Amino acid sequence: DLFLAEIQKSKKVPGRGHCRLGLINRTVLICILTGAGICLALACMRIDSLTLRLPDHGDKIYYLCSMDTGDRFSLTYRHSVEKTLVKGTFEVSERPSILSVETRMTSVGTGLPNTFSKRTTRDGKWIVVDEGKKEIDSFRFFISPVNDTTLATPGEEVDLMKIPSGTVVLVGVERLAPIHYVFYWSGSL
């Protein structure tokens, strides 16, 4: 009996030390699994996003904004030849792509949309051309100090004149993983 008692004493009985180590290991494992789950979600989910990319700079994303189907955005600029104001309004489609909704301008001229009477109306100082929600994948434009270009989204207005003159800007709607937003906000994209 004494022999069995000594054996029982010498055995490590699962107790405080082992449980703490087990609890720490479980906590670390839970943290690792949670982190991996978040990373997987950030990489696999997709968000429809309005992007302004700089194709001559490795397609760097200059501006990124989540958009829902039906959301509208606009570009307003001063026409370089006519020196008049032009505002293009666009909508996000389900695909996602860009739908050209309308062009507003204060005069007609070189490089401006044709003003067919069936598609053109007047709204105060504006000549409004209904673009018929023509679908386009993306479009490009050059930054020029003459244009004074501004992008307006449902929640924000962005002065694009901070982009160097002569830069090509590519406007598109893309289905991106949320991880792009993390990189964008950190300045990595």
C-alpha positions as CSV (number, residue, x, y, z in Angstrom):
1,D,0.0,0.0,0.0
2,L,2.8,2.3,0.8
3,F,4.4,1.6,-2.5
4,L,1.2,2.5,-4.4
5,A,0.8,5.7,-2.3
6,E,4.3,6.8,-3.4
7,I,3.6,6.1,-7.0
8,Q,0.4,8.2,-6.8
9,K,2.3,11.1,-5.2
10,S,5.0,11.1,-7.9
11,K,2.5,11.1,-10.7
12,K,1.7,14.4,-12.1
13,V,-1.9,14.9,-11.6
14,P,-3.5,17.2,-14.1
15,G,-4.0,20.3,-12.1
16,R,-3.1,24.0,-12.1
17,G,0.1,24.0,-14.1
18,H,-1.2,21.8,-16.9
19,C,-4.5,23.6,-17.2
20,R,-2.9,27.0,-17.4
21,L,-0.7,25.8,-20.2
22,G,-3.7,24.2,-21.9
23,L,-5.8,27.3,-21.5
24,I,-3.0,29.5,-23.0
25,N,-2.6,27.0,-25.9
26,R,-6.4,27.1,-26.5
27,T,-6.4,30.9,-26.4
28,V,-3.6,31.2,-28.9
29,L,-5.3,28.6,-31.2
30,I,-8.6,30.5,-31.0
31,C,-6.8,33.8,-31.8
32,I,-4.9,32.2,-34.8
33,L,-8.1,30.6,-36.1
34,T,-10.1,33.9,-35.7
35,G,-7.3,35.8,-37.5
36,A,-7.2,33.2,-40.3
37,G,-11.0,33.5,-40.6
38,I,-10.9,37.2,-40.8
39,C,-8.1,37.1,-43.4
40,L,-10.0,34.5,-45.5
41,A,-13.1,36.7,-45.3
42,L,-11.1,39.8,-46.4
43,A,-9.7,37.9,-49.3
44,C,-12.8,36.0,-50.5
45,M,-15.7,38.5,-50.1
46,R,-16.3,40.9,-52.9
47,I,-17.5,44.6,-52.7
48,D,-18.6,46.6,-55.8
49,S,-16.2,49.5,-55.8
50,L,-15.8,52.7,-57.8
51,T,-12.1,52.9,-58.6
52,L,-9.9,55.7,-60.1
53,R,-6.7,54.0,-61.2
54,L,-3.5,55.5,-62.6
55,P,-2.6,53.2,-65.5
56,D,0.7,54.9,-66.2
57,H,1.7,54.2,-62.6
58,G,1.2,50.5,-62.4
59,D,-2.6,50.7,-62.1
60,K,-2.2,52.3,-58.7
61,I,-5.6,53.0,-57.1
62,Y,-5.9,56.7,-56.5
63,Y,-9.5,56.6,-55.1
64,L,-11.6,53.7,-53.9
65,C,-15.2,53.8,-52.7
66,S,-17.8,51.1,-52.1
67,M,-20.9,51.5,-54.3
68,D,-24.2,49.7,-54.5
69,T,-26.1,48.9,-57.6
70,G,-28.1,52.0,-58.6
71,D,-25.7,54.4,-56.8
72,R,-24.7,57.4,-58.9
73,F,-21.5,59.4,-59.2
74,S,-20.5,62.3,-61.4
75,L,-17.5,64.0,-62.9
76,T,-17.7,67.8,-63.3
77,Y,-15.0,69.7,-65.3
78,R,-14.5,72.7,-67.4
79,H,-14.2,71.9,-71.1
80,S,-10.7,72.8,-72.4
81,V,-11.9,74.2,-75.7
82,E,-15.3,75.7,-75.0
83,K,-14.3,76.8,-71.4
84,T,-17.8,75.8,-70.3
85,L,-18.9,73.5,-67.4
86,V,-19.7,69.8,-68.2
87,K,-21.1,67.3,-65.8
88,G,-21.3,63.6,-66.6
89,T,-23.6,61.5,-64.4
90,F,-23.1,57.7,-64.1
91,E,-24.7,54.8,-62.3
92,V,-23.4,51.5,-61.0
93,S,-25.0,48.4,-62.7
94,E,-25.4,44.9,-61.3
95,R,-22.7,43.5,-63.4
96,P,-20.9,45.7,-62.1
97,S,-20.2,48.2,-64.8
98,I,-20.8,51.9,-65.5
99,L,-24.1,53.1,-67.0
100,S,-23.9,56.6,-68.6
101,V,-27.0,58.4,-67.4
102,E,-26.7,62.0,-68.6
103,T,-24.4,64.8,-69.7
104,R,-25.1,68.3,-68.6
105,M,-23.3,71.2,-70.3
106,T,-23.8,75.0,-70.6
107,S,-23.0,75.1,-74.3
108,V,-22.4,72.8,-77.3
109,G,-19.2,72.4,-79.2
110,T,-16.1,70.4,-80.0
111,G,-15.8,67.1,-78.1
112,L,-19.2,67.5,-76.4
113,P,-22.1,65.0,-76.9
114,N,-24.4,65.5,-79.9
115,T,-27.6,67.2,-78.8
116,F,-30.2,65.2,-80.7
117,S,-33.6,66.7,-80.0
118,K,-35.1,63.4,-78.9
119,R,-32.5,63.1,-76.1
120,T,-31.9,66.7,-75.2
121,T,-33.8,68.9,-72.8
122,R,-33.1,72.2,-71.0
123,D,-32.8,72.6,-67.2
124,G,-32.1,76.2,-66.4
125,K,-28.6,77.0,-67.7
126,W,-28.0,73.3,-68.5
127,I,-28.4,71.5,-71.8
128,V,-29.1,68.0,-70.6
129,V,-28.4,65.0,-72.9
130,D,-30.0,61.7,-71.9
131,E,-27.3,59.1,-72.5
132,G,-29.8,56.2,-72.2
133,K,-27.9,54.3,-69.5
134,K,-25.4,53.1,-72.1
135,E,-23.2,50.5,-70.5
136,I,-19.5,51.0,-70.5
137,D,-16.8,49.0,-68.6
138,S,-14.5,52.0,-67.9
139,F,-13.4,55.3,-69.3
140,R,-10.2,57.4,-69.3
141,F,-9.4,61.0,-69.1
142,F,-6.4,63.3,-68.7
143,I,-5.9,65.6,-65.8
144,S,-5.4,69.2,-67.0
145,P,-5.2,72.4,-64.9
146,V,-7.7,73.9,-67.3
147,N,-10.4,71.3,-66.5
148,D,-10.7,71.7,-62.7
149,T,-12.1,68.2,-62.4
150,T,-14.2,67.0,-59.5
151,L,-15.6,63.6,-58.7
152,A,-18.8,63.4,-56.6
153,T,-20.1,60.2,-55.0
154,P,-23.1,59.7,-52.7
155,G,-21.0,60.6,-49.6
156,E,-18.1,62.7,-50.8
157,E,-16.6,65.1,-53.2
158,V,-13.1,64.6,-54.4
159,D,-10.9,67.3,-56.0
160,L,-8.9,65.5,-58.7
161,M,-6.7,68.5,-59.3
162,K,-4.3,67.1,-56.7
163,I,-3.3,64.6,-59.4
164,P,-0.4,65.9,-61.5
165,S,-1.3,67.5,-64.8
166,G,-1.0,65.1,-67.8
167,T,-1.8,62.0,-65.7
168,V,-4.3,59.5,-67.3
169,V,-7.1,58.5,-64.9
170,L,-9.1,55.3,-65.5
171,V,-12.6,55.2,-64.0
172,G,-14.2,51.8,-63.4
173,V,-16.5,49.8,-61.2
174,E,-14.8,46.6,-59.9
175,R,-15.8,43.8,-57.6
176,L,-12.9,43.9,-55.1
177,A,-12.0,42.0,-52.0
178,P,-12.2,44.0,-48.7
179,I,-8.4,43.4,-48.3
180,H,-8.0,46.0,-51.1
181,Y,-9.5,48.6,-48.8
182,V,-7.1,47.7,-46.0
183,F,-4.2,48.2,-48.4
184,Y,-5.7,51.4,-49.8
185,W,-6.3,53.0,-46.4
186,S,-2.7,52.0,-45.4
187,G,-1.3,53.7,-48.5
188,S,0.0,50.4,-50.0
189,L,-2.1,50.4,-53.2
